[in-house]
Amino acid sequence: MLIGVPLISSLTREQFTSVLAHELAHISHSDTELSSIIYRVRMTWAQLMTSLEQNEQFGTFLFRKFLKWYYPRYSAYTFVMARQEEYAADAAAARVTSPEAVRDTLCAMSVNSPYYFRNYMGDLFEECSKTNELPKPYSSFFNKAQELDQSIAVDFFTEELERKSSVTDTHPCLLDRLKAIGMEPVMPKNQESAIEYFFANPNSIFQFFNQVWLENNEERWNEQQDSFQEAKERLVELENSEVLDLHGHYEKAILTRDLVGSEPASVLLETIIDQYPAERIAPAYLALGDIYLRKEATAHRGEELIRKSMELNWECKEEALNTLCEYFYFTGQLEAFEETRAKLEAWEMILKQFEEESRIINEDDHFVPHDKSAEELATAIEVIRSHSEIVGAYLVRKEIEVIPERNLYVLGLKVHIPDDMDQEEYINQLVEKYSNELYTFDDTYFNILNGFEELEEGIKSVAGSFVFSQTDHPKKLVTPGV
């Protein structure tokens, strides 16, 4: 059983005692032995899922697919008993301390918890960006929570009071938990910290955890701090820009979502959808749908937007299906979850097949004319021309059977190989060189055609494939085997 330092520091002695009683009740009820077993199993599987997601050691992938299938089903089928166990644990805590103590604990956590998870790290970012100091997240939280603006605290508390019990969480809503112990809600007050009562030297504990946090997070913190500042500066730049293209509008909307909030971001995303052709803004549909899924009143529209993003662009499909899976699971729509999860697993298999199909280019592939504009070709030809050994270039599109709408281009190159060079070694050197230097188009593979006559013939036979010739270069080509 683990109780976090932020939680200990933000509760009074009696409130923290009620938390301990609640947690112990989950694992010690003799009259609800089955529920206790279910609780322990749920926690074990949840921790194992988290551990495997973070663990990249060889072999863990063998378990992930089973766990992703098993855990959501187990969790859904045991939900009702888990919900009843929460009420039983609250009742036990009220007997050990008092109903008033449990009330005060629940009300305090309804403010401190959303502040910790939603605002606290952002506040640290803001403060540390001004002072250029490393954070002390454990020792800072109690003071930050005590100094929390009253209007923000009231908003958090009101939000919790308005929330209804749902299948997104085995914990009942605040009002239902208070009603079960015969209490009315009260606005929490700033009080002393339990950590000062239970520990002789709380400052040493804070310092220890601060140091451990820095050892594990300092490099990432500095990187995120830099990214955070860059994102803020970029958002200001976009907000002050009088003319933005589609990419600029979308970037502004996403930065607004990440730095300001979902509500203003949703307005910007709606504007993008209204102003631009649908096929170009599938990511905007996906981002807006994800925002709308988070509120019951707009969840249906959110689902429609996410499905629309999949129709418009296959590249959104994996993320869209993942988002829908999470939504259906956390809202208890088990049948829809199973159906969507099956689609996601099938799509993941298609993506693997695509990777296999696209990785190898050979004479049996089906090539069709490319669809690049004259402007794009002109830019690419300048890159090709800078490599004097390239004497000819051909561009085609390879049709992918598993994802026909997927654009994959093949740039076939004829090169001059000096007579005094080992041909195979020289071509290998060019392949390595081109891999680093020969960027022409997105989603393009290049192939040196020397020595591959059938592949060369197949590419050349496609109408409009010829795009470049180095006419001032010696015309004689030396190919492997000749």
C-alpha positions in Angstrom: 0.0 0.0 0.0 1.5 3.3 -1.1 0.4 6.8 0.0 2.1 9.6 -1.9 3.9 12.4 -0.2 1.8 15.1 -1.8 -1.4 13.5 -0.5 0.1 13.2 3.1 1.2 16.8 3.1 -2.2 18.2 1.9 -4.3 16.5 4.5 -4.7 17.0 8.3 -3.8 14.2 10.8 -7.4 13.1 11.1 -8.1 13.2 7.4 -5.0 11.2 6.6 -6.0 8.7 9.2 -9.3 8.3 7.4 -7.5 7.7 4.1 -5.4 4.9 5.8 -8.6 3.4 7.2 -10.3 3.5 3.8 -7.3 1.8 2.0 -6.9 -0.8 4.7 -10.6 -1.6 4.5 -10.1 -2.6 0.9 -7.7 -5.4 1.8 -9.0 -6.5 5.3 -12.8 -6.8 5.2 -13.6 -10.3 6.4 -17.3 -9.8 5.5 -16.4 -8.8 1.9 -13.6 -11.3 1.1 -14.5 -11.7 -2.6 -14.6 -7.9 -3.1 -11.2 -7.5 -1.4 -9.7 -10.2 -3.7 -11.2 -8.4 -6.7 -9.8 -5.1 -5.5 -6.3 -6.5 -5.1 -6.4 -8.3 -8.5 -7.6 -5.1 -10.2 -4.7 -3.1 -8.6 -2.2 -5.8 -9.5 -3.2 -5.9 -13.1 -3.3 -2.1 -13.4 0.2 -1.9 -12.0 1.5 -4.6 -14.2 0.0 -2.9 -17.3 1.8 0.4 -16.3 5.1 -1.5 -15.7 5.0 -3.2 -19.0 4.2 0.0 -20.9 7.3 1.5 -19.3 9.6 -1.5 -19.6 11.3 -2.0 -23.0 13.3 -5.1 -22.0 13.2 -8.1 -24.3 10.3 -10.4 -23.9 7.7 -8.0 -22.4 6.0 -7.6 -25.7 4.8 -11.2 -25.4 2.5 -10.2 -22.6 1.2 -6.8 -23.8 -1.3 -8.1 -26.3 -2.9 -10.5 -23.8 -3.0 -7.8 -21.1 -4.5 -5.2 -23.4 -7.2 -7.8 -24.2 -7.7 -9.2 -20.7 -7.5 -6.3 -18.3 -10.2 -4.1 -19.8 -12.6 -7.1 -19.8 -11.8 -8.1 -16.2 -12.2 -4.5 -15.1 -15.5 -4.1 -16.8 -17.0 -7.3 -15.5 -15.9 -6.6 -11.9 -17.0 -2.9 -11.9 -20.2 -3.2 -9.9 -18.4 -5.1 -7.0 -15.6 -2.6 -7.1 -18.0 0.3 -6.8 -19.7 -1.3 -3.7 -16.3 -1.8 -2.2 -15.7 1.9 -2.3 -18.8 2.6 -0.3 -17.8 -0.1 2.2 -14.3 1.3 2.6 -15.8 4.8 3.3 -18.1 3.4 5.9 -15.1 1.7 7.6 -13.2 4.9 7.6 -16.1 6.7 9.2 -16.2 4.1 12.0 -12.5 4.4 12.6 -12.4 8.2 12.6 -15.8 10.0 12.1 -18.3 10.8 9.3 -17.1 14.4 9.6 -13.5 13.4 9.1 -14.4 11.4 6.0 -16.4 14.3 4.7 -13.6 16.8 5.2 -11.2 14.4 3.6 -13.3 13.9 0.5 -14.0 17.6 0.1 -10.3 18.5 0.6 -9.2 15.9 -2.0 -11.9 17.3 -4.5 -9.8 20.5 -4.6 -6.3 19.4 -4.0 -6.4 16.4 -6.4 -7.5 18.4 -9.6 -5.1 21.2 -8.6 -2.2 18.7 -8.4 -2.9 16.9 -11.6 -4.1 19.8 -13.7 -2.5 23.1 -12.5 0.4 22.4 -10.2 3.1 21.4 -12.7 2.1 24.2 -14.9 2.5 26.6 -12.0 6.0 25.2 -11.4 6.8 25.7 -15.0 5.8 29.3 -14.9 7.6 30.0 -11.6 10.8 28.2 -12.6 10.9 29.8 -16.0 11.0 33.2 -14.4 13.6 32.3 -11.7 15.6 29.9 -13.8 15.7 27.5 -10.8 15.2 23.7 -10.7 11.9 22.7 -9.1 11.3 21.3 -5.7 8.0 19.5 -6.4 7.5 17.8 -3.1 8.3 20.6 -0.7 6.4 23.1 -2.8 3.1 21.4 -3.1 1.8 22.0 0.4 2.5 25.8 0.3 1.1 26.1 -3.3 -2.1 24.2 -2.2 -2.5 26.4 0.9 -2.0 29.6 -1.2 -4.4 28.4 -4.0 -6.6 31.3 -5.2 -10.0 30.9 -3.6 -11.9 31.3 -6.9 -9.9 28.4 -8.4 -10.6 26.3 -5.4 -14.3 27.0 -5.6 -14.3 26.1 -9.3 -12.7 22.7 -8.6 -15.1 22.1 -5.7 -18.2 23.0 -7.7 -17.0 20.8 -10.6 -16.8 17.9 -8.3 -20.2 18.6 -6.8 -21.7 18.7 -10.3 -20.1 15.5 -11.4 -22.3 12.4 -11.5 -21.3 8.8 -10.7 -20.5 7.0 -14.0 -18.7 3.9 -15.3 -15.6 6.0 -16.0 -14.5 5.5 -12.4 -15.2 2.8 -9.7 -15.2 5.7 -7.2 -18.7 7.1 -6.8 -19.1 10.9 -7.2 -18.5 13.2 -4.3 -22.2 13.8 -3.5 -23.0 10.1 -3.6 -20.1 9.3 -1.2 -21.1 12.0 1.2 -24.8 10.9 1.1 -23.8 7.3 1.9 -22.2 8.5 5.2 -25.0 10.9 6.0 -23.0 14.1 5.4 -23.4 17.4 3.4 -20.5 19.0 1.4 -18.5 21.8 3.0 -15.9 24.0 1.4 -12.5 22.7 2.6 -10.3 25.1 4.7 -6.5 25.5 4.7 -5.1 23.6 7.7 -2.0 22.0 9.1 -0.3 19.1 7.3 -0.4 15.5 8.5 3.3 15.0 7.5 4.3 17.4 10.3 2.5 15.3 12.8 3.5 11.8 11.7 7.2 12.6 10.9 9.8 14.2 13.2 11.7 15.9 10.4 9.4 16.5 7.4 11.9 18.8 5.7 14.4 16.0 5.4 11.7 13.8 3.8 10.9 16.6 1.3 14.5 17.1 0.5 15.1 13.4 -0.1 12.1 13.1 -2.5 13.1 16.3 -4.2 16.6 15.0 -4.8 15.3 11.6 -6.1 12.9 13.5 -8.4 15.8 15.6 -9.8 18.0 12.6 -10.3 15.4 11.0 -12.4 13.9 14.0 -14.2 16.4 16.9 -14.3 17.4 16.3 -17.9 13.8 15.8 -19.1 12.7 18.8 -17.0 15.2 21.1 -18.7 14.2 19.8 -22.1 10.5 20.3 -21.3 11.2 23.8 -19.9 12.9 24.7 -23.2 10.1 23.3 -25.2 7.6 25.0 -23.0 9.2 28.4 -23.5 9.5 27.8 -27.3 5.8 26.8 -27.4 4.8 30.0 -25.5 6.9 32.2 -27.8 5.5 30.4 -30.9 1.9 30.8 -29.7 2.5 34.6 -29.2 4.0 34.8 -32.7 1.0 33.0 -34.2 -1.5 35.2 -32.3 0.2 38.3 -33.5 0.4 37.2 -37.1 -2.2 38.8 -39.4 -2.1 36.1 -42.1 -1.9 32.4 -41.4 -2.2 29.4 -43.7 -3.9 26.2 -42.8 -0.8 24.8 -41.1 -0.4 28.0 -39.0 -4.1 27.9 -37.9 -3.8 24.3 -36.9 -0.6 24.8 -35.0 -2.1 27.8 -33.2 -5.1 25.6 -32.2 -3.0 22.8 -30.8 -0.7 25.1 -28.9 -3.8 26.9 -27.5 -5.1 23.5 -26.4 -1.8 22.6 -24.7 -1.0 25.9 -23.1 -4.3 27.7 -22.5 -7.2 25.1 -22.5 -9.6 23.0 -24.5 -12.4 25.5 -24.7 -10.6 28.2 -26.7 -8.9 25.6 -28.7 -12.2 24.0 -29.8 -13.3 27.4 -31.2 -10.2 27.6 -33.3 -10.6 24.0 -34.5 -14.2 24.6 -35.4 -13.1 27.6 -37.5 -10.6 25.5 -39.3 -13.2 22.9 -40.2 -15.6 25.6 -41.5 -13.0 27.4 -43.6 -10.9 24.6 -45.3 -11.6 21.7 -47.5 -12.3 18.6 -45.5 -9.7 16.3 -47.0 -6.9 18.6 -45.9 -7.9 18.9 -42.2 -8.5 15.4 -40.9 -6.1 16.0 -37.9 -8.4 19.0 -36.9 -11.4 16.7 -36.9 -9.5 14.2 -34.7 -8.2 16.9 -32.3 -11.7 18.5 -31.9 -13.3 15.1 -31.5 -11.0 14.2 -28.7 -11.9 17.4 -26.9 -15.6 16.8 -27.3 -15.4 13.3 -26.1 -14.4 14.5 -22.7 -17.9 16.1 -22.0 -21.1 14.1 -22.0 -23.0 16.9 -23.7 -20.7 16.9 -26.7 -19.5 13.2 -26.7 -21.7 12.2 -29.6 -20.4 14.9 -31.8 -16.9 14.1 -30.7 -17.4 10.5 -31.9 -18.7 11.7 -35.2 -15.7 13.9 -35.7 -13.2 11.2 -34.9 -14.9 8.8 -37.4 -14.8 11.6 -40.0 -11.1 12.0 -39.5 -10.6 8.3 -40.4 -12.7 8.6 -43.5 -10.7 11.6 -44.7 -7.2 10.4 -44.0 -5.9 6.9 -43.3 -3.0 8.3 -41.3 -5.4 9.4 -38.6 -7.0 5.9 -38.3 -4.7 4.3 -35.7 -4.9 7.3 -33.3 -8.6 7.7 -33.9 -9.3 4.0 -33.1 -7.2 4.2 -30.0 -9.1 7.3 -28.8 -12.4 5.6 -29.4 -11.3 2.4 -27.6 -10.4 4.4 -24.5 -13.7 6.4 -24.7 -15.8 3.3 -25.0 -13.9 1.5 -22.2 -14.1 4.3 -19.7 -17.8 4.9 -20.4 -18.6 1.3 -20.0 -19.7 0.7 -23.6 -18.3 -2.8 -23.7 -19.8 -4.0 -26.9 -18.6 -0.9 -28.8 -15.2 -1.2 -27.1 -14.8 -4.9 -28.3 -15.8 -3.9 -31.8 -13.5 -1.0 -32.0 -10.6 -2.9 -30.4 -11.0 -5.6 -33.1 -10.8 -2.9 -35.8 -7.7 -1.5 -34.2 -6.0 -4.8 -34.0 -6.9 -5.5 -37.7 -5.6 -2.1 -38.7 -2.3 -2.7 -36.8 -1.9 -5.9 -38.8 -2.5 -4.0 -42.1 0.1 -1.4 -41.1 2.6 -4.2 -40.5 1.8 -5.7 -43.9 2.2 -2.2 -45.5 5.7 -1.9 -43.9 6.6 -5.3 -45.4 5.2 -4.4 -48.8 6.7 -1.0 -49.0 10.2 -1.9 -47.7 11.2 -3.8 -50.9 11.1 -2.5 -54.4 11.3 -5.0 -57.2 10.3 -5.7 -60.8 7.0 -7.4 -59.8 5.6 -4.2 -58.2 2.9 -2.3 -60.0 4.0 1.2 -60.9 1.7 4.1 -62.0 2.4 7.7 -63.0 3.5 10.0 -60.2 1.3 13.0 -59.3 3.9 15.5 -58.3 3.5 19.2 -59.5 6.0 20.9 -61.7 7.1 23.1 -58.8 7.8 20.0 -56.6 9.7 18.4 -59.5 11.8 21.5 -60.1 12.9 21.5 -56.4 13.8 17.8 -56.4 15.7 18.1 -59.7 18.0 20.7 -58.1 18.8 18.3 -55.4 19.5 15.5 -57.9 21.6 17.8 -60.1 24.0 18.5 -57.2 25.1 14.8 -57.4 27.2 14.9 -60.6 27.4 11.1 -60.9 23.6 10.8 -61.4 23.0 10.8 -65.2 19.2 10.0 -65.3 16.3 9.9 -62.9 12.8 8.4 -63.2 9.9 9.0 -60.8 6.8 6.7 -60.4 4.3 5.8 -57.7 4.1 2.3 -56.4 0.6 1.0 -55.7 0.2 -0.5 -52.3 -2.3 -3.3 -52.2 -3.2 -3.2 -48.4 -3.6 0.6 -48.3 -4.3 1.8 -51.9 -4.7 5.4 -50.9 -1.2 5.4 -49.4 1.3 7.4 -51.6 4.6 5.7 -52.0 7.0 7.0 -54.7 10.0 5.3 -56.2 12.9 7.4 -57.6 14.9 5.3 -60.0 18.5 6.6 -60.6 21.0 5.8 -63.3 24.5 6.6 -62.2 28.0 6.8 -63.8 30.4 4.4 -62.3 34.1 5.2 -62.9 36.0 2.5 -64.7 38.7 2.3 -61.9 36.1 1.8 -59.1 34.8 -1.5 -57.8 31.2 -1.3 -59.0 29.5 -3.0 -56.1 31.5 -1.1 -53.5 30.9 2.2 -55.3 27.1 1.6 -55.5 27.1 0.7 -51.7 28.9 4.0 -51.0 26.3 5.9 -53.1 23.4 4.2 -51.3 24.8 5.3 -47.9 25.5 8.8 -49.3 22.0 9.2 -50.8 20.3 8.0 -47.6 21.7 11.0 -45.8 21.7 13.6 -48.6 19.2 12.8 -51.3 15.9 14.1 -49.9 13.5 14.9 -52.7 9.8 14.1 -51.7 8.0 12.8 -48.8 7.3 9.0 -48.8 9.9 8.3 -51.5 12.4 5.4 -51.8 15.3 5.7 -54.2 16.8 2.8 -56.1 20.0 2.7 -58.2 18.9 1.0 -61.4 22.4 0.0 -62.6 22.4 -3.8 -63.0 18.6 -4.2 -62.4 17.4 -4.2 -66.0 13.9 -5.6 -65.4 13.2 -3.1 -62.6 14.6 -0.3 -64.8 12.4 -1.4 -67.7 9.3 -1.5 -65.5 9.9 2.0 -64.2 10.8 3.5 -67.6 7.6 2.0 -69.2 5.4 4.2 -67.0 4.2 7.3 -68.8 5.9 10.5 -67.6 8.4 8.7 -65.4 11.5 10.4 -67.0 12.2 13.5 -65.0 16.0 14.3 -65.3 19.0 13.8 -67.6 22.5 15.1 -66.9 23.2 15.7 -70.7 26.7 17.1 -70.2 27.9 13.9 -68.4 29.6 11.1 -70.3 26.9 8.9 -71.8 28.6 5.6 -71.3 27.3 3.8 -68.3 29.2 1.0 -66.6 26.9 -1.5 -64.9 27.7 -4.4 -62.6 28.2 -7.6 -64.5 29.1 -5.8 -67.8 
